[in-house]
């Protein structure tokens, strides 16, 4: 199964660097990043800037299929 990042990143017009487990990857802009597929479901945990480049720190979402003991989805405040 493959996943994509939050589609709102396509609004970023400048270059974007993603940081996953310390590994940086450069994308031309947010539109290119929004079309990129990942093997894991990542969420943005931090947004910063380096010169004129947007830096997005990503972390794997471990709560993707949380279900309570009565079958309801668990509450998340993320």
C-alpha positions in Angstrom: 0.0 0.0 0.0 1.3 3.5 -0.8 0.4 6.8 0.8 0.7 10.5 0.0 1.4 13.5 2.2 -1.3 16.0 3.1 -2.5 17.5 -0.2 -2.4 21.0 1.1 1.4 21.0 0.6 0.7 21.7 -3.1 0.1 25.3 -2.1 3.8 25.7 -1.3 5.4 27.5 -4.3 9.0 27.4 -3.1 11.4 24.4 -2.9 10.6 21.9 -0.1 12.9 19.7 1.9 11.4 16.7 3.8 13.2 15.2 6.8 12.3 11.6 7.6 14.5 10.0 10.3 17.2 12.5 9.7 17.3 11.9 5.9 16.6 15.0 3.8 15.0 15.0 0.4 14.6 18.1 -1.8 11.5 18.7 -4.0 11.1 21.5 -6.5 7.8 22.7 -4.9 4.9 21.4 -2.9 3.0 20.2 -6.0 5.8 17.8 -6.7 5.8 16.6 -3.1 2.0 16.2 -3.1 2.2 13.7 -6.0 5.0 11.7 -4.4 4.0 8.3 -2.9 5.5 6.9 0.3 5.5 3.4 1.7 4.4 4.6 5.1 1.7 7.1 6.2 3.6 10.3 7.3 2.3 13.3 9.0 4.0 16.7 9.3 5.3 17.3 12.8 7.3 20.6 12.2 7.5 23.3 9.6 10.6 25.6 9.4 12.5 27.5 6.8 16.2 27.3 5.7 17.1 30.2 3.4 14.2 30.3 0.9 13.4 26.6 1.3 10.5 25.2 3.4 11.5 22.3 5.6 8.9 19.8 6.6 9.8 17.3 9.3 7.7 14.1 8.8 6.9 11.3 11.2 5.2 8.0 10.6 1.6 8.1 11.9 1.3 5.1 14.3 -2.4 5.8 15.0 -3.7 5.1 11.5 -6.2 2.4 12.5 -6.8 3.0 16.2 -10.1 1.4 17.2 -11.5 1.4 20.8 -12.7 -1.8 22.5 -16.3 -1.0 21.5 -15.5 -0.6 17.8 -15.4 3.2 17.6 -12.5 5.2 16.3 -10.2 6.5 19.0 -10.2 10.2 19.7 -7.1 12.0 18.3 -6.0 15.5 19.0 -3.4 15.7 16.3 
